[in-house]
Amino acid sequence: MYSNGVPADSITNVTWVKATASDGIGGNCVEIARLEEGHVALRNSRDTSGPALVYNSGEWKAFLAGAKSGEFDGMTV
């Protein structure tokens, strides 16, 4: 399994998905990929070979639940 900080371009045989709400003009996009065993990788689309953060299924579900409930709304400018 991949660990946090692994170069994103070393994660192979996956499909990176970008949110349709991402800002394609300014390159302000994050991408996610589904990995084995329910893990998810997250990378910055402006640096596709840079580090990827890897989350297990429980961590990812907790983040999504928090985002959906508005817990992180104050993080944006």
All heavy atoms as TSV, in Angstrom:
chain	resi	resn	atom	element	x	y	z
A	1	MET	N	N	0.840	-1.183	0.000
A	1	MET	CA	C	0.000	0.000	0.000
A	1	MET	C	C	0.884	1.245	0.000
A	1	MET	O	O	1.995	1.220	0.483
A	1	MET	CB	C	-0.905	-0.034	1.233
A	1	MET	CG	C	-1.888	1.114	1.329
A	1	MET	SD	S	-2.898	1.577	-0.103
A	1	MET	CE	C	-3.591	0.058	-0.630
A	2	TYR	N	N	0.364	2.311	-0.527
A	2	TYR	CA	C	1.086	3.571	-0.605
A	2	TYR	C	C	1.042	4.303	0.740
A	2	TYR	O	O	0.095	4.181	1.491
A	2	TYR	CB	C	0.470	4.461	-1.685
A	2	TYR	CG	C	0.510	3.853	-3.056
A	2	TYR	CD1	C	-0.612	3.249	-3.603
A	2	TYR	CD2	C	1.675	3.868	-3.802
A	2	TYR	CE1	C	-0.579	2.680	-4.870
A	2	TYR	CE2	C	1.722	3.308	-5.069
A	2	TYR	CZ	C	0.584	2.720	-5.591
A	2	TYR	OH	O	0.636	2.171	-6.840
A	3	SER	N	N	2.068	5.095	0.998
A	3	SER	CA	C	2.100	5.873	2.231
A	3	SER	C	C	1.990	7.356	1.891
A	3	SER	O	O	2.184	7.768	0.756
A	3	SER	CB	C	3.394	5.601	2.990
A	3	SER	OG	O	4.511	5.959	2.208
A	4	ASN	N	N	1.687	8.172	2.894
A	4	ASN	CA	C	1.587	9.614	2.692
A	4	ASN	C	C	2.907	10.184	2.199
A	4	ASN	O	O	3.971	9.786	2.650
A	4	ASN	CB	C	1.182	10.311	3.995
A	4	ASN	CG	C	-0.308	10.270	4.198
A	4	ASN	OD1	O	-1.063	10.443	3.259
A	4	ASN	ND2	N	-0.717	10.032	5.413
A	5	GLY	N	N	2.811	11.116	1.276
A	5	GLY	CA	C	3.988	11.787	0.754
A	5	GLY	C	C	4.627	11.087	-0.423
A	5	GLY	O	O	5.607	11.578	-0.981
A	6	VAL	N	N	4.076	9.956	-0.846
A	6	VAL	CA	C	4.622	9.252	-1.997
A	6	VAL	C	C	4.434	10.140	-3.235
A	6	VAL	O	O	3.432	10.848	-3.341
A	6	VAL	CB	C	3.932	7.872	-2.178
A	6	VAL	CG1	C	2.472	8.028	-2.529
A	6	VAL	CG2	C	4.635	7.044	-3.220
A	7	PRO	N	N	5.390	10.156	-4.165
A	7	PRO	CA	C	5.182	10.929	-5.391
A	7	PRO	C	C	3.912	10.452	-6.103
A	7	PRO	O	O	3.740	9.245	-6.334
A	7	PRO	CB	C	6.432	10.641	-6.227
A	7	PRO	CG	C	7.471	10.265	-5.219
A	7	PRO	CD	C	6.721	9.534	-4.132
A	8	ALA	N	N	3.028	11.376	-6.400
A	8	ALA	CA	C	1.741	11.017	-6.989
A	8	ALA	C	C	1.900	10.274	-8.311
A	8	ALA	O	O	1.096	9.394	-8.614
A	8	ALA	CB	C	0.886	12.265	-7.179
A	9	ASP	N	N	2.933	10.597	-9.074
A	9	ASP	CA	C	3.091	9.911	-10.353
A	9	ASP	C	C	3.604	8.478	-10.197
A	9	ASP	O	O	3.655	7.723	-11.155
A	9	ASP	CB	C	3.957	10.709	-11.328
A	9	ASP	CG	C	5.345	11.010	-10.818
A	9	ASP	OD1	O	5.700	10.590	-9.698
A	9	ASP	OD2	O	6.086	11.694	-11.550
A	10	SER	N	N	3.944	8.083	-8.979
A	10	SER	CA	C	4.332	6.687	-8.746
A	10	SER	C	C	3.107	5.821	-8.452
A	10	SER	O	O	3.215	4.597	-8.381
A	10	SER	CB	C	5.330	6.588	-7.593
A	10	SER	OG	O	4.699	6.832	-6.352
A	11	ILE	N	N	1.954	6.443	-8.276
A	11	ILE	CA	C	0.708	5.701	-8.086
A	11	ILE	C	C	0.165	5.394	-9.482
A	11	ILE	O	O	-0.282	6.289	-10.194
A	11	ILE	CB	C	-0.305	6.516	-7.258
A	11	ILE	CG1	C	0.274	6.828	-5.885
A	11	ILE	CG2	C	-1.621	5.764	-7.142
A	11	ILE	CD1	C	-0.594	7.742	-5.035
A	12	THR	N	N	0.257	4.151	-9.857
A	12	THR	CA	C	-0.072	3.772	-11.234
A	12	THR	C	C	-1.338	2.922	-11.287
A	12	THR	O	O	-1.822	2.435	-10.275
A	12	THR	CB	C	1.092	2.989	-11.863
A	12	THR	OG1	O	1.363	1.827	-11.060
A	12	THR	CG2	C	2.346	3.849	-11.949
A	13	ASN	N	N	-1.841	2.779	-12.491
A	13	ASN	CA	C	-3.030	1.971	-12.764
A	13	ASN	C	C	-4.255	2.457	-11.983
A	13	ASN	O	O	-5.039	1.651	-11.484
A	13	ASN	CB	C	-2.773	0.486	-12.489
A	13	ASN	CG	C	-1.657	-0.062	-13.351
A	13	ASN	OD1	O	-1.586	0.248	-14.541
A	13	ASN	ND2	N	-0.785	-0.835	-12.764
A	14	VAL	N	N	-4.384	3.765	-11.859
A	14	VAL	CA	C	-5.550	4.378	-11.220
A	14	VAL	C	C	-6.075	5.470	-12.147
A	14	VAL	O	O	-5.382	5.925	-13.051
A	14	VAL	CB	C	-5.215	4.988	-9.841
A	14	VAL	CG1	C	-4.719	3.937	-8.875
A	14	VAL	CG2	C	-4.226	6.131	-9.956
A	15	THR	N	N	-7.281	5.887	-11.886
A	15	THR	CA	C	-7.866	7.009	-12.604
A	15	THR	C	C	-7.998	8.170	-11.637
A	15	THR	O	O	-8.668	8.050	-10.601
A	15	THR	CB	C	-9.263	6.636	-13.158
A	15	THR	OG1	O	-9.124	5.521	-14.036
A	15	THR	CG2	C	-9.888	7.804	-13.895
A	16	TRP	N	N	-7.318	9.255	-11.938
A	16	TRP	CA	C	-7.418	10.464	-11.119
A	16	TRP	C	C	-8.669	11.219	-11.545
A	16	TRP	O	O	-8.912	11.430	-12.736
A	16	TRP	CB	C	-6.177	11.332	-11.290
A	16	TRP	CG	C	-4.966	10.725	-10.661
A	16	TRP	CD1	C	-4.027	9.966	-11.275
A	16	TRP	CD2	C	-4.580	10.805	-9.286
A	16	TRP	NE1	N	-3.063	9.570	-10.362
A	16	TRP	CE2	C	-3.384	10.072	-9.131
A	16	TRP	CE3	C	-5.128	11.424	-8.172
A	16	TRP	CZ2	C	-2.729	9.952	-7.914
A	16	TRP	CZ3	C	-4.474	11.307	-6.947
A	16	TRP	CH2	C	-3.288	10.577	-6.834
A	17	VAL	N	N	-9.468	11.644	-10.573
A	17	VAL	CA	C	-10.734	12.317	-10.830
A	17	VAL	C	C	-10.670	13.731	-10.268
A	17	VAL	O	O	-10.257	13.933	-9.127
A	17	VAL	CB	C	-11.907	11.541	-10.175
A	17	VAL	CG1	C	-13.225	12.256	-10.416
A	17	VAL	CG2	C	-11.956	10.117	-10.691
A	18	LYS	N	N	-11.096	14.685	-11.093
A	18	LYS	CA	C	-11.118	16.093	-10.691
A	18	LYS	C	C	-12.570	16.515	-10.519
A	18	LYS	O	O	-13.426	16.162	-11.333
A	18	LYS	CB	C	-10.465	16.932	-11.786
A	18	LYS	CG	C	-10.252	18.372	-11.447
A	18	LYS	CD	C	-9.654	19.149	-12.599
A	18	LYS	CE	C	-8.407	18.489	-13.143
A	18	LYS	NZ	N	-7.739	19.240	-14.187
A	19	ALA	N	N	-12.874	17.260	-9.482
A	19	ALA	CA	C	-14.229	17.739	-9.255
A	19	ALA	C	C	-14.663	18.658	-10.387
A	19	ALA	O	O	-13.865	19.464	-10.873
A	19	ALA	CB	C	-14.314	18.479	-7.921
A	20	THR	N	N	-15.911	18.545	-10.786
A	20	THR	CA	C	-16.405	19.418	-11.853
A	20	THR	C	C	-16.453	20.874	-11.407
A	20	THR	O	O	-16.448	21.772	-12.236
A	20	THR	CB	C	-17.807	18.982	-12.319
A	20	THR	OG1	O	-18.696	18.971	-11.199
A	20	THR	CG2	C	-17.767	17.600	-12.950
A	21	ALA	N	N	-16.461	21.119	-10.100
A	21	ALA	CA	C	-16.476	22.493	-9.584
A	21	ALA	C	C	-15.078	23.107	-9.541
A	21	ALA	O	O	-14.925	24.264	-9.189
A	21	ALA	CB	C	-17.090	22.519	-8.182
A	22	SER	N	N	-14.056	22.355	-9.896
A	22	SER	CA	C	-12.690	22.866	-9.858
A	22	SER	C	C	-12.519	24.002	-10.853
A	22	SER	O	O	-13.168	24.034	-11.893
A	22	SER	CB	C	-11.692	21.755	-10.194
A	22	SER	OG	O	-11.667	20.805	-9.177
A	23	ASP	N	N	-11.621	24.902	-10.525
A	23	ASP	CA	C	-11.327	26.054	-11.362
A	23	ASP	C	C	-10.282	25.658	-12.398
A	23	ASP	O	O	-9.093	25.711	-12.128
A	23	ASP	CB	C	-10.815	27.196	-10.477
A	23	ASP	CG	C	-10.343	28.391	-11.273
A	23	ASP	OD1	O	-10.555	28.429	-12.505
A	23	ASP	OD2	O	-9.760	29.295	-10.664
A	24	GLY	N	N	-10.711	25.251	-13.579
A	24	GLY	CA	C	-9.797	24.826	-14.625
A	24	GLY	C	C	-8.960	25.952	-15.195
A	24	GLY	O	O	-7.892	25.728	-15.750
A	25	ILE	N	N	-9.403	27.189	-15.059
A	25	ILE	CA	C	-8.691	28.328	-15.630
A	25	ILE	C	C	-7.429	28.634	-14.830
A	25	ILE	O	O	-6.354	28.775	-15.373
A	25	ILE	CB	C	-9.618	29.566	-15.689
A	25	ILE	CG1	C	-10.797	29.276	-16.607
A	25	ILE	CG2	C	-8.857	30.790	-16.145
A	25	ILE	CD1	C	-11.898	30.316	-16.569
A	26	GLY	N	N	-7.557	28.711	-13.523
A	26	GLY	CA	C	-6.405	29.048	-12.687
A	26	GLY	C	C	-5.645	27.843	-12.192
A	26	GLY	O	O	-4.650	27.970	-11.490
A	27	GLY	N	N	-6.101	26.648	-12.547
A	27	GLY	CA	C	-5.415	25.442	-12.117
A	27	GLY	C	C	-5.631	25.107	-10.649
A	27	GLY	O	O	-4.858	24.379	-10.064
A	28	ASN	N	N	-6.693	25.654	-10.062
A	28	ASN	CA	C	-6.980	25.405	-8.650
A	28	ASN	C	C	-7.795	24.126	-8.510
A	28	ASN	O	O	-9.006	24.162	-8.330
A	28	ASN	CB	C	-7.741	26.575	-8.041
A	28	ASN	CG	C	-6.895	27.827	-8.045
A	28	ASN	OD1	O	-5.701	27.764	-7.820
A	28	ASN	ND2	N	-7.508	28.951	-8.316
A	29	CYS	N	N	-7.118	23.005	-8.620
A	29	CYS	CA	C	-7.818	21.733	-8.634
A	29	CYS	C	C	-7.092	20.702	-7.771
A	29	CYS	O	O	-5.871	20.685	-7.699
A	29	CYS	CB	C	-7.890	21.172	-10.049
A	29	CYS	SG	S	-8.551	22.308	-11.273
A	30	VAL	N	N	-7.877	19.874	-7.139
A	30	VAL	CA	C	-7.333	18.690	-6.494
A	30	VAL	C	C	-7.935	17.491	-7.205
A	30	VAL	O	O	-9.021	17.582	-7.780
A	30	VAL	CB	C	-7.629	18.627	-4.978
A	30	VAL	CG1	C	-6.913	19.734	-4.250
A	30	VAL	CG2	C	-9.107	18.677	-4.711
A	31	GLU	N	N	-7.219	16.397	-7.187
A	31	GLU	CA	C	-7.687	15.181	-7.823
A	31	GLU	C	C	-7.603	14.042	-6.825
A	31	GLU	O	O	-6.719	14.032	-5.971
A	31	GLU	CB	C	-6.823	14.853	-9.048
A	31	GLU	CG	C	-6.890	15.922	-10.114
A	31	GLU	CD	C	-5.899	15.695	-11.248
A	31	GLU	OE1	O	-4.750	15.293	-10.975
A	31	GLU	OE2	O	-6.286	15.931	-12.390
A	32	ILE	N	N	-8.522	13.098	-6.942
A	32	ILE	CA	C	-8.496	11.925	-6.081
A	32	ILE	C	C	-8.455	10.670	-6.935
A	32	ILE	O	O	-8.871	10.681	-8.095
A	32	ILE	CB	C	-9.707	11.871	-5.126
A	32	ILE	CG1	C	-11.011	11.738	-5.896
A	32	ILE	CG2	C	-9.738	13.085	-4.219
A	32	ILE	CD1	C	-12.193	11.369	-5.028
A	33	ALA	N	N	-7.930	9.612	-6.361
A	33	ALA	CA	C	-7.891	8.311	-7.031
A	33	ALA	C	C	-8.234	7.236	-6.014
A	33	ALA	O	O	-7.784	7.293	-4.870
A	33	ALA	CB	C	-6.517	8.044	-7.636
A	34	ARG	N	N	-9.022	6.272	-6.434
A	34	ARG	CA	C	-9.353	5.137	-5.576
A	34	ARG	C	C	-8.212	4.130	-5.651
A	34	ARG	O	O	-7.757	3.771	-6.730
A	34	ARG	CB	C	-10.646	4.486	-6.044
A	34	ARG	CG	C	-11.101	3.367	-5.129
A	34	ARG	CD	C	-12.319	2.688	-5.651
A	34	ARG	NE	N	-13.350	3.680	-5.972
A	34	ARG	CZ	C	-14.630	3.413	-5.995
A	34	ARG	NH1	N	-15.058	2.200	-5.731
A	34	ARG	NH2	N	-15.497	4.344	-6.307
A	35	LEU	N	N	-7.755	3.703	-4.478
A	35	LEU	CA	C	-6.676	2.730	-4.384
A	35	LEU	C	C	-7.228	1.407	-3.851
A	35	LEU	O	O	-8.417	1.282	-3.590
A	35	LEU	CB	C	-5.576	3.246	-3.455
A	35	LEU	CG	C	-5.003	4.634	-3.762
A	35	LEU	CD1	C	-3.993	5.034	-2.704
A	35	LEU	CD2	C	-4.383	4.653	-5.143
A	36	GLU	N	N	-6.335	0.459	-3.666
A	36	GLU	CA	C	-6.720	-0.839	-3.122
A	36	GLU	C	C	-7.267	-0.699	-1.712
A	36	GLU	O	O	-6.966	0.263	-1.000
A	36	GLU	CB	C	-5.500	-1.760	-3.056
A	36	GLU	CG	C	-4.724	-1.884	-4.320
A	36	GLU	CD	C	-3.384	-2.581	-4.098
A	36	GLU	OE1	O	-2.952	-2.755	-2.947
A	36	GLU	OE2	O	-2.773	-2.951	-5.105
A	37	GLU	N	N	-8.048	-1.674	-1.304
A	37	GLU	CA	C	-8.535	-1.791	0.071
A	37	GLU	C	C	-9.308	-0.570	0.547
A	37	GLU	O	O	-9.297	-0.242	1.737
A	37	GLU	CB	C	-7.380	-2.104	1.019
A	37	GLU	CG	C	-6.634	-3.372	0.662
A	37	GLU	CD	C	-5.385	-3.591	1.501
A	37	GLU	OE1	O	-5.201	-2.907	2.521
A	37	GLU	OE2	O	-4.590	-4.442	1.107
A	38	GLY	N	N	-9.939	0.153	-0.364
A	38	GLY	CA	C	-10.756	1.292	0.012
A	38	GLY	C	C	-9.996	2.567	0.300
A	38	GLY	O	O	-10.577	3.561	0.720
A	39	HIS	N	N	-8.693	2.564	0.085
A	39	HIS	CA	C	-7.896	3.766	0.307
A	39	HIS	C	C	-8.128	4.766	-0.824
A	39	HIS	O	O	-8.527	4.398	-1.931
A	39	HIS	CB	C	-6.409	3.418	0.398
A	39	HIS	CG	C	-6.044	2.714	1.654
A	39	HIS	ND1	N	-6.396	1.410	1.904
A	39	HIS	CD2	C	-5.351	3.118	2.735
A	39	HIS	CE1	C	-5.936	1.049	3.094
A	39	HIS	NE2	N	-5.298	2.076	3.620
A	40	VAL	N	N	-7.858	6.044	-0.521
A	40	VAL	CA	C	-8.014	7.123	-1.500
A	40	VAL	C	C	-6.756	7.975	-1.467
A	40	VAL	O	O	-6.219	8.268	-0.401
A	40	VAL	CB	C	-9.246	7.996	-1.153
A	40	VAL	CG1	C	-9.324	9.217	-2.041
A	40	VAL	CG2	C	-10.523	7.180	-1.256
A	41	ALA	N	N	-6.281	8.378	-2.648
A	41	ALA	CA	C	-5.126	9.280	-2.744
A	41	ALA	C	C	-5.615	10.647	-3.221
A	41	ALA	O	O	-6.543	10.740	-4.022
A	41	ALA	CB	C	-4.096	8.729	-3.723
A	42	LEU	N	N	-4.986	11.691	-2.729
A	42	LEU	CA	C	-5.335	13.070	-3.056
A	42	LEU	C	C	-4.073	13.777	-3.532
A	42	LEU	O	O	-3.024	13.651	-2.896
A	42	LEU	CB	C	-5.886	13.758	-1.803
A	42	LEU	CG	C	-6.298	15.203	-1.898
A	42	LEU	CD1	C	-7.709	15.290	-2.479
A	42	LEU	CD2	C	-6.278	15.833	-0.518
A	43	ARG	N	N	-4.170	14.489	-4.662
A	43	ARG	CA	C	-2.999	15.225	-5.163
A	43	ARG	C	C	-3.424	16.588	-5.688
A	43	ARG	O	O	-4.590	16.838	-5.990
A	43	ARG	CB	C	-2.277	14.452	-6.258
A	43	ARG	CG	C	-3.019	14.426	-7.594
A	43	ARG	CD	C	-2.241	13.690	-8.646
A	43	ARG	NE	N	-2.960	13.693	-9.923
A	43	ARG	CZ	C	-2.550	13.050	-10.998
A	43	ARG	NH1	N	-1.434	12.334	-10.954
A	43	ARG	NH2	N	-3.243	13.114	-12.112
A	44	ASN	N	N	-2.440	17.465	-5.821
A	44	ASN	CA	C	-2.634	18.788	-6.402
A	44	ASN	C	C	-2.472	18.637	-7.911
A	44	ASN	O	O	-1.429	18.176	-8.381
A	44	ASN	CB	C	-1.575	19.744	-5.831
A	44	ASN	CG	C	-1.723	21.140	-6.337
A	44	ASN	OD1	O	-2.197	21.393	-7.440
A	44	ASN	ND2	N	-1.288	22.092	-5.527
A	45	SER	N	N	-3.466	19.042	-8.673
A	45	SER	CA	C	-3.391	18.858	-10.122
A	45	SER	C	C	-2.327	19.725	-10.783
A	45	SER	O	O	-1.914	19.448	-11.899
A	45	SER	CB	C	-4.748	19.129	-10.772
A	45	SER	OG	O	-5.097	20.488	-10.622
A	46	ARG	N	N	-1.847	20.755	-10.081
A	46	ARG	CA	C	-0.778	21.595	-10.639
A	46	ARG	C	C	0.587	20.950	-10.475
A	46	ARG	O	O	1.561	21.404	-11.061
A	46	ARG	CB	C	-0.778	22.966	-9.970
A	46	ARG	CG	C	-1.940	23.838	-10.408
A	46	ARG	CD	C	-1.975	25.119	-9.626
A	46	ARG	NE	N	-2.479	24.782	-8.289
A	46	ARG	CZ	C	-2.260	25.489	-7.201
A	46	ARG	NH1	N	-1.541	26.581	-7.250
A	46	ARG	NH2	N	-2.768	25.117	-6.046
A	47	ASP	N	N	0.658	19.911	-9.655
A	47	ASP	CA	C	1.932	19.230	-9.398
A	47	ASP	C	C	1.669	17.730	-9.358
A	47	ASP	O	O	1.709	17.107	-8.306
A	47	ASP	CB	C	2.526	19.711	-8.074
A	47	ASP	CG	C	3.921	19.176	-7.812
A	47	ASP	OD1	O	4.509	18.551	-8.730
A	47	ASP	OD2	O	4.426	19.369	-6.702
A	48	THR	N	N	1.393	17.153	-10.522
A	48	THR	CA	C	0.967	15.760	-10.593
A	48	THR	C	C	2.050	14.762	-10.197
A	48	THR	O	O	1.758	13.604	-9.963
A	48	THR	CB	C	0.450	15.415	-11.996
A	48	THR	OG1	O	1.477	15.668	-12.957
A	48	THR	CG2	C	-0.789	16.233	-12.335
A	49	SER	N	N	3.287	15.199	-10.104
A	49	SER	CA	C	4.351	14.299	-9.633
A	49	SER	C	C	4.709	14.583	-8.180
A	49	SER	O	O	5.520	13.886	-7.590
A	49	SER	CB	C	5.594	14.413	-10.518
A	49	SER	OG	O	6.117	15.722	-10.460
A	50	GLY	N	N	4.087	15.618	-7.618
A	50	GLY	CA	C	4.351	15.977	-6.225
A	50	GLY	C	C	3.769	14.955	-5.262
A	50	GLY	O	O	3.254	13.914	-5.671
A	51	PRO	N	N	3.819	15.251	-3.981
A	51	PRO	CA	C	3.374	14.286	-2.986
A	51	PRO	C	C	1.860	14.069	-3.012
A	51	PRO	O	O	1.097	14.988	-3.304
A	51	PRO	CB	C	3.798	14.914	-1.658
A	51	PRO	CG	C	3.893	16.376	-1.940
A	51	PRO	CD	C	4.315	16.488	-3.375
A	52	ALA	N	N	1.466	12.847	-2.719
A	52	ALA	CA	C	0.052	12.503	-2.590
A	52	ALA	C	C	-0.236	12.163	-1.139
A	52	ALA	O	O	0.596	11.552	-0.462
A	52	ALA	CB	C	-0.291	11.313	-3.483
A	53	LEU	N	N	-1.386	12.586	-0.678
A	53	LEU	CA	C	-1.850	12.191	0.648
A	53	LEU	C	C	-2.730	10.968	0.468
A	53	LEU	O	O	-3.572	10.926	-0.428
A	53	LEU	CB	C	-2.633	13.321	1.305
A	53	LEU	CG	C	-1.832	14.592	1.561
A	53	LEU	CD1	C	-2.745	15.676	2.116
A	53	LEU	CD2	C	-0.694	14.312	2.521
A	54	VAL	N	N	-2.533	9.970	1.316
A	54	VAL	CA	C	-3.275	8.717	1.202
A	54	VAL	C	C	-4.102	8.523	2.468
A	54	VAL	O	O	-3.577	8.627	3.577
A	54	VAL	CB	C	-2.312	7.529	0.987
A	54	VAL	CG1	C	-3.081	6.224	0.901
A	54	VAL	CG2	C	-1.477	7.741	-0.277
A	55	TYR	N	N	-5.380	8.264	2.286
A	55	TYR	CA	C	-6.311	8.100	3.396
A	55	TYR	C	C	-6.937	6.719	3.355
A	55	TYR	O	O	-7.244	6.206	2.267
A	55	TYR	CB	C	-7.433	9.151	3.306
A	55	TYR	CG	C	-6.913	10.552	3.363
A	55	TYR	CD1	C	-6.643	11.258	2.190
A	55	TYR	CD2	C	-6.662	11.171	4.578
A	55	TYR	CE1	C	-6.148	12.554	2.237
A	55	TYR	CE2	C	-6.162	12.466	4.634
A	55	TYR	CZ	C	-5.906	13.141	3.458
A	55	TYR	OH	O	-5.407	14.423	3.507
A	56	ASN	N	N	-7.163	6.133	4.539
A	56	ASN	CA	C	-7.886	4.864	4.558
A	56	ASN	C	C	-9.378	5.166	4.450
A	56	ASN	O	O	-9.807	6.331	4.487
A	56	ASN	CB	C	-7.539	4.025	5.793
A	56	ASN	CG	C	-7.986	4.628	7.104
A	56	ASN	OD1	O	-9.059	5.229	7.193
A	56	ASN	ND2	N	-7.179	4.478	8.138
A	57	SER	N	N	-10.172	4.134	4.341
A	57	SER	CA	C	-11.601	4.295	4.118
A	57	SER	C	C	-12.277	5.096	5.229
A	57	SER	O	O	-13.086	5.993	4.963
A	57	SER	CB	C	-12.255	2.914	4.003
A	57	SER	OG	O	-13.636	3.019	3.855
A	58	GLY	N	N	-11.951	4.817	6.480
A	58	GLY	CA	C	-12.558	5.530	7.600
A	58	GLY	C	C	-12.206	7.002	7.615
A	58	GLY	O	O	-13.066	7.858	7.885
A	59	GLU	N	N	-10.950	7.313	7.336
A	59	GLU	CA	C	-10.511	8.714	7.300
A	59	GLU	C	C	-11.235	9.473	6.193
A	59	GLU	O	O	-11.699	10.602	6.383
A	59	GLU	CB	C	-9.003	8.786	7.073
A	59	GLU	CG	C	-8.190	8.252	8.226
A	59	GLU	CD	C	-6.736	8.010	7.867
A	59	GLU	OE1	O	-6.395	7.797	6.682
A	59	GLU	OE2	O	-5.917	8.021	8.807
A	60	TRP	N	N	-11.332	8.856	5.017
A	60	TRP	CA	C	-11.962	9.511	3.870
A	60	TRP	C	C	-13.448	9.736	4.131
A	60	TRP	O	O	-13.991	10.806	3.855
A	60	TRP	CB	C	-11.732	8.701	2.603
A	60	TRP	CG	C	-12.165	9.420	1.374
A	60	TRP	CD1	C	-13.183	9.075	0.542
A	60	TRP	CD2	C	-11.622	10.629	0.843
A	60	TRP	NE1	N	-13.304	10.000	-0.471
A	60	TRP	CE2	C	-12.353	10.960	-0.310
A	60	TRP	CE3	C	-10.586	11.464	1.242
A	60	TRP	CZ2	C	-12.087	12.090	-1.072
A	60	TRP	CZ3	C	-10.317	12.598	0.462
A	60	TRP	CH2	C	-11.061	12.889	-0.674
A	61	LYS	N	N	-14.116	8.720	4.694
A	61	LYS	CA	C	-15.544	8.862	5.000
A	61	LYS	C	C	-15.773	9.968	6.023
A	61	LYS	O	O	-16.726	10.745	5.916
A	61	LYS	CB	C	-16.110	7.541	5.500
A	61	LYS	CG	C	-16.263	6.514	4.410
A	61	LYS	CD	C	-16.752	5.183	4.968
A	61	LYS	CE	C	-16.829	4.150	3.873
A	61	LYS	NZ	N	-17.227	2.821	4.395
A	62	ALA	N	N	-14.909	10.074	7.028
A	62	ALA	CA	C	-15.032	11.121	8.037
A	62	ALA	C	C	-14.844	12.503	7.410
A	62	ALA	O	O	-15.580	13.451	7.722
A	62	ALA	CB	C	-14.021	10.906	9.159
A	63	PHE	N	N	-13.864	12.632	6.516
A	63	PHE	CA	C	-13.648	13.913	5.841
A	63	PHE	C	C	-14.860	14.290	4.995
A	63	PHE	O	O	-15.345	15.433	5.056
A	63	PHE	CB	C	-12.396	13.860	4.954
A	63	PHE	CG	C	-12.277	15.078	4.090
A	63	PHE	CD1	C	-11.870	16.284	4.618
A	63	PHE	CD2	C	-12.603	15.024	2.737
A	63	PHE	CE1	C	-11.791	17.430	3.826
A	63	PHE	CE2	C	-12.530	16.153	1.946
A	63	PHE	CZ	C	-12.122	17.357	2.485
A	64	LEU	N	N	-15.363	13.347	4.209
A	64	LEU	CA	C	-16.527	13.642	3.364
A	64	LEU	C	C	-17.738	14.031	4.201
A	64	LEU	O	O	-18.465	14.977	3.845
A	64	LEU	CB	C	-16.865	12.444	2.479
A	64	LEU	CG	C	-15.879	12.145	1.359
A	64	LEU	CD1	C	-16.331	10.908	0.591
A	64	LEU	CD2	C	-15.714	13.325	0.426
A	65	ALA	N	N	-17.959	13.345	5.301
A	65	ALA	CA	C	-19.086	13.681	6.174
A	65	ALA	C	C	-18.933	15.102	6.716
A	65	ALA	O	O	-19.905	15.874	6.750
A	65	ALA	CB	C	-19.200	12.677	7.314
A	66	GLY	N	N	-17.728	15.465	7.118
A	66	GLY	CA	C	-17.474	16.809	7.618
A	66	GLY	C	C	-17.675	17.862	6.543
A	66	GLY	O	O	-18.258	18.925	6.790
A	67	ALA	N	N	-17.207	17.573	5.332
A	67	ALA	CA	C	-17.372	18.522	4.227
A	67	ALA	C	C	-18.847	18.700	3.885
A	67	ALA	O	O	-19.318	19.826	3.679
A	67	ALA	CB	C	-16.588	18.050	3.009
A	68	LYS	N	N	-19.581	17.602	3.844
A	68	LYS	CA	C	-21.008	17.675	3.510
A	68	LYS	C	C	-21.802	18.429	4.566
A	68	LYS	O	O	-22.785	19.094	4.244
A	68	LYS	CB	C	-21.570	16.264	3.336
A	68	LYS	CG	C	-21.089	15.585	2.075
A	68	LYS	CD	C	-21.608	14.159	1.985
A	68	LYS	CE	C	-21.066	13.458	0.759
A	68	LYS	NZ	N	-21.511	12.057	0.684
A	69	SER	N	N	-21.391	18.334	5.821
A	69	SER	CA	C	-22.128	19.003	6.888
A	69	SER	C	C	-21.696	20.461	7.087
A	69	SER	O	O	-22.241	21.166	7.924
A	69	SER	CB	C	-21.966	18.244	8.206
A	69	SER	OG	O	-20.653	18.391	8.717
A	70	GLY	N	N	-20.698	20.919	6.324
A	70	GLY	CA	C	-20.271	22.307	6.382
A	70	GLY	C	C	-19.189	22.604	7.407
A	70	GLY	O	O	-18.871	23.756	7.652
A	71	GLU	N	N	-18.612	21.562	8.014
A	71	GLU	CA	C	-17.594	21.774	9.042
A	71	GLU	C	C	-16.386	22.568	8.552
A	71	GLU	O	O	-15.718	23.223	9.342
A	71	GLU	CB	C	-17.105	20.433	9.586
A	71	GLU	CG	C	-18.108	19.715	10.445
A	71	GLU	CD	C	-17.564	18.418	10.980
A	71	GLU	OE1	O	-16.376	18.367	11.374
A	71	GLU	OE2	O	-18.334	17.441	11.005
A	72	PHE	N	N	-16.093	22.519	7.270
A	72	PHE	CA	C	-14.889	23.160	6.746
A	72	PHE	C	C	-15.188	24.411	5.951
A	72	PHE	O	O	-14.289	24.981	5.323
A	72	PHE	CB	C	-14.110	22.162	5.870
A	72	PHE	CG	C	-13.880	20.837	6.541
A	72	PHE	CD1	C	-14.335	19.657	5.979
A	72	PHE	CD2	C	-13.217	20.764	7.759
A	72	PHE	CE1	C	-14.131	18.451	6.594
A	72	PHE	CE2	C	-12.998	19.550	8.387
A	72	PHE	CZ	C	-13.457	18.389	7.805
A	73	ASP	N	N	-16.431	24.866	5.967
A	73	ASP	CA	C	-16.807	26.042	5.174
A	73	ASP	C	C	-15.984	27.274	5.544
A	73	ASP	O	O	-15.710	28.114	4.693
A	73	ASP	CB	C	-18.285	26.344	5.333
A	73	ASP	CG	C	-19.168	25.326	4.625
A	73	ASP	OD1	O	-18.625	24.437	3.941
A	73	ASP	OD2	O	-20.399	25.418	4.777
A	74	GLY	N	N	-15.555	27.413	6.775
A	74	GLY	CA	C	-14.767	28.564	7.203
A	74	GLY	C	C	-13.322	28.524	6.743
A	74	GLY	O	O	-12.567	29.460	6.970
A	75	MET	N	N	-12.912	27.458	6.073
A	75	MET	CA	C	-11.531	27.318	5.613
A	75	MET	C	C	-11.260	28.070	4.313
A	75	MET	O	O	-10.118	28.255	3.928
A	75	MET	CB	C	-11.178	25.838	5.395
A	75	MET	CG	C	-11.263	25.009	6.633
A	75	MET	SD	S	-9.985	25.538	7.786
A	75	MET	CE	C	-10.427	24.583	9.200
A	76	THR	N	N	-12.308	28.491	3.626
A	76	THR	CA	C	-12.121	29.203	2.361
A	76	THR	C	C	-12.175	30.704	2.597
A	76	THR	O	O	-12.779	31.171	3.562
A	76	THR	CB	C	-13.188	28.793	1.326
A	76	THR	OG1	O	-14.480	29.087	1.874
A	76	THR	CG2	C	-13.088	27.332	0.990
A	77	VAL	N	N	-11.563	31.428	1.718
A	77	VAL	CA	C	-11.524	32.891	1.835
A	77	VAL	C	C	-12.730	33.489	1.161
A	77	VAL	O	O	-13.186	33.085	0.171
A	77	VAL	CB	C	-10.216	33.453	1.201
A	77	VAL	CG1	C	-10.123	34.926	1.420
A	77	VAL	CG2	C	-9.035	32.745	1.770
